[in-house]
């Protein structure tokens, strides 16, 4: 026999959001279950701090909970939710971040895409030195480049999907990614060439041990 909970679990996202807006007290909880993990992956990679990411995610879900009636259905619910969590991260980055000047470079960066395979990791900042180096380097980027790189290179969105989330043109996302990769390269070369790591200064500060 199909229960009410089973019936809710089978509903598409848009129907769940519509039911929530109409007062269904189970629909939003199901949306949270479906999308929390990937929204968390975005928040932790953008902010690089588990406490900040948790706060941003809470802010995002609260905004979505209160603003469901404003959803018009032009985009996927997942895109709408990710746009909200990106905006929540944006707000926190603006409050806290002081960005130093970063040299540019025209080379292609591959290493950050390796982080994509860790998209479901609860807290990548607590893991390997390479993950921490990536986050430290990302912290040096302007916000718009950092967000584009996280969505495309680390989470794995297509350029057009990231553009919809960020509410900019696909060409703008491509440009931001290209500039961000070039800025990151000097800080992450040691991850692509481990044998030369001793000669590279970590973005976290200080020279590596010889």
Secondary structure per residue as TSV (DSSP state, phi and psi in degrees):
chain	resnum	aa	ss	phi	psi
A	1	X	-	360.0	129.4
A	2	X	-	-76.6	125.6
A	3	X	-	-88.4	171.0
A	4	X	H	-62.2	-40.4
A	5	X	H	-63.2	-44.4
A	6	X	H	-59.9	-40.7
A	7	X	H	-63.6	-41.1
A	8	X	H	-63.4	-41.8
A	9	X	H	-64.1	-23.7
A	10	X	T	-88.6	-7.8
A	11	X	S	-77.5	146.2
A	12	X	-	-69.5	161.5
A	13	X	H	-55.2	-45.9
A	14	X	H	-64.3	-36.3
A	15	X	H	-68.0	-39.1
A	16	X	H	-62.3	-44.7
A	17	X	H	-65.3	-39.1
A	18	X	H	-64.0	-42.9
A	19	X	H	-65.1	-39.4
A	20	X	H	-60.1	-46.1
A	21	X	H	-60.8	-26.1
A	22	X	T	-91.0	0.5
A	23	X	T	108.7	4.1
A	24	X	-	-66.5	122.7
A	25	X	T	-86.1	1.7
A	26	X	T	-111.4	-20.2
A	27	X	H	-64.4	-44.1
A	28	X	H	-68.1	-35.5
A	29	X	H	-59.9	-36.7
A	30	X	H	-67.0	-39.9
A	31	X	H	-61.6	-41.2
A	32	X	H	-60.4	-45.4
A	33	X	H	-59.6	-40.1
A	34	X	H	-70.5	-36.1
A	35	X	H	-115.8	-6.1
A	36	X	H	-59.6	-44.3
A	37	X	H	-60.9	-45.2
A	38	X	H	-75.2	-33.4
A	39	X	H	-65.5	-37.4
A	40	X	H	-63.5	-41.2
A	41	X	H	-59.7	-40.0
A	42	X	H	-64.3	-49.2
A	43	X	H	-62.0	-45.1
A	44	X	H	-69.3	-32.4
A	45	X	H	-79.6	-29.9
A	46	X	H	-72.8	-43.6
A	47	X	H	-95.0	-26.2
A	48	X	-	68.6	15.9
A	49	X	-	-144.8	125.0
A	50	X	H	-65.9	-37.5
A	51	X	H	-67.8	-45.1
A	52	X	H	-62.6	-41.8
A	53	X	H	-64.0	-41.6
A	54	X	H	-63.0	-40.4
A	55	X	H	-66.4	-41.2
A	56	X	H	-64.4	-40.5
A	57	X	H	-65.3	-40.0
A	58	X	H	-63.4	-44.1
A	59	X	H	-58.8	-41.4
A	60	X	H	-65.6	-46.1
A	61	X	H	-67.0	-34.5
A	62	X	H	-65.5	-41.8
A	63	X	H	-63.0	-41.8
A	64	X	H	-66.6	-41.0
A	65	X	H	-59.5	-44.7
A	66	X	H	-79.3	-26.6
A	67	X	H	-103.7	13.1
A	68	X	G	-57.6	-33.0
A	69	X	G	-67.7	-15.3
A	70	X	G	-89.1	-8.3
A	71	X	-	-70.1	125.9
A	72	X	-	-106.4	-5.1
A	73	X	S	87.8	4.8
A	74	X	S	-69.3	-29.8
A	75	X	S	-115.4	171.3
A	76	X	-	-68.3	150.0
A	77	X	H	-60.6	-38.5
A	78	X	H	-61.1	-40.1
A	79	X	H	-64.6	-44.0
A	80	X	H	-59.3	-44.6
A	81	X	H	-65.8	-41.5
A	82	X	H	-68.3	-33.4
A	83	X	H	-62.7	-39.0
A	84	X	H	-67.2	-42.8
A	85	X	H	-69.6	-34.7
A	86	X	H	-62.7	-42.6
A	87	X	H	-64.3	-38.5
A	88	X	H	-64.2	-40.9
A	89	X	H	-65.2	-41.6
A	90	X	H	-55.1	-46.3
A	91	X	H	-61.0	-43.0
A	92	X	H	-70.3	-36.8
A	93	X	H	-63.1	-40.6
A	94	X	H	-63.7	-33.7
A	95	X	H	-73.4	-34.0
A	96	X	H	-110.1	-24.3
A	97	X	-	-87.6	130.4
A	98	X	-	-117.1	115.5
A	99	X	-	-100.7	122.0
A	100	X	-	-75.4	162.3
A	101	X	-	-66.6	142.4
A	102	X	-	-129.2	131.2
A	103	X	-	-67.7	152.1
A	104	X	-	-99.4	163.0
A	105	X	-	-155.7	144.7
A	106	X	-	-93.9	0.2
A	107	X	S	-75.6	162.3
A	108	X	-	-87.6	138.6
A	109	X	-	-106.0	125.0
A	110	X	-	-105.6	-26.6
A	111	X	G	-64.0	-34.1
A	112	X	G	-70.0	-23.3
A	113	X	G	-66.0	-21.2
A	114	X	G	-64.1	-25.8
A	115	X	G	-68.5	-16.4
A	116	X	G	-60.7	-33.1
A	117	X	G	-69.9	-11.0
A	118	X	G	-102.7	21.3
A	119	X	T	-60.2	-25.3
A	120	X	T	-97.9	5.2
A	121	X	-	-66.8	130.1
A	122	X	S	-56.5	-43.4
A	123	X	-	-148.8	90.2
A	124	X	G	-66.1	-19.9
A	125	X	G	-70.0	-16.2
A	126	X	G	-96.1	9.2
A	127	X	S	-100.5	-126.1
A	128	X	-	-74.2	163.8
A	129	X	H	-60.6	-36.7
A	130	X	H	-64.4	-40.2
A	131	X	H	-63.0	-41.2
A	132	X	H	-67.6	-36.8
A	133	X	H	-62.9	-41.6
A	134	X	H	-61.4	-46.0
A	135	X	H	-66.7	-38.8
A	136	X	H	-62.9	-40.7
A	137	X	H	-67.9	-41.3
A	138	X	H	-59.9	-33.0
A	139	X	T	-64.8	-14.3
A	140	X	T	-87.5	-7.7
A	141	X	S	-87.0	153.7
A	142	X	-	-59.3	150.7
A	143	X	H	-54.6	-45.1
A	144	X	H	-66.3	-34.4
A	145	X	H	-72.0	-40.2
A	146	X	H	-61.8	-46.3
A	147	X	H	-62.0	-43.0
A	148	X	H	-63.0	-44.7
A	149	X	H	-65.6	-40.9
A	150	X	I	-61.4	-46.5
A	151	X	I	-67.4	-43.4
A	152	X	I	-86.2	-51.5
A	153	X	I	-87.4	-28.5
A	154	X	I	-103.0	-41.1
A	155	X	I	-88.7	-30.1
A	156	X	-	99.4	18.6
A	157	X	-	-69.5	148.7
A	158	X	-	-68.7	158.2
A	159	X	H	-57.9	-41.9
A	160	X	H	-67.6	-32.8
A	161	X	H	-68.4	-44.9
A	162	X	H	-62.3	-37.9
A	163	X	H	-62.2	-39.4
A	164	X	H	-67.6	-40.5
A	165	X	H	-64.8	-43.7
A	166	X	H	-83.6	-9.4
A	167	X	T	61.1	46.0
A	168	X	S	-135.1	173.6
A	169	X	-	-73.8	149.7
A	170	X	H	-54.7	-38.2
A	171	X	H	-62.1	-32.8
A	172	X	H	-67.7	-40.0
A	173	X	H	-63.3	-44.7
A	174	X	H	-58.4	-44.3
A	175	X	H	-64.7	-43.7
A	176	X	H	-64.8	-39.8
A	177	X	H	-63.7	-44.4
A	178	X	H	-61.8	-45.1
A	179	X	H	-67.9	-38.4
A	180	X	H	-65.9	-41.5
A	181	X	H	-62.1	-41.0
A	182	X	H	-64.4	-38.9
A	183	X	H	-70.7	-32.6
A	184	X	H	-75.5	-30.1
A	185	X	H	-51.1	-46.4
A	186	X	H	-61.3	-25.2
A	187	X	H	-88.8	-15.2
A	188	X	H	-121.2	6.7
A	189	X	H	-57.6	-35.1
A	190	X	H	-65.5	-20.4
A	191	X	H	-79.7	-25.3
A	192	X	H	-85.8	-26.0
A	193	X	-	-129.5	73.6
A	194	X	G	-56.4	-29.5
A	195	X	G	-67.4	-18.0
A	196	X	G	-104.2	12.4
A	197	X	G	-62.0	-30.9
A	198	X	G	-66.2	-20.7
A	199	X	G	-94.4	4.4
A	200	X	S	-112.4	138.1
A	201	X	B	-85.7	128.5
A	202	X	-	-69.5	143.9
A	203	X	T	-67.8	-11.9
A	204	X	T	-81.1	-6.6
A	205	X	S	109.6	134.8
A	206	X	S	87.1	155.0
A	207	X	B	-82.1	150.4
A	208	X	-	-71.5	151.3
A	209	X	-	-63.9	142.7
A	210	X	-	-96.0	360.0
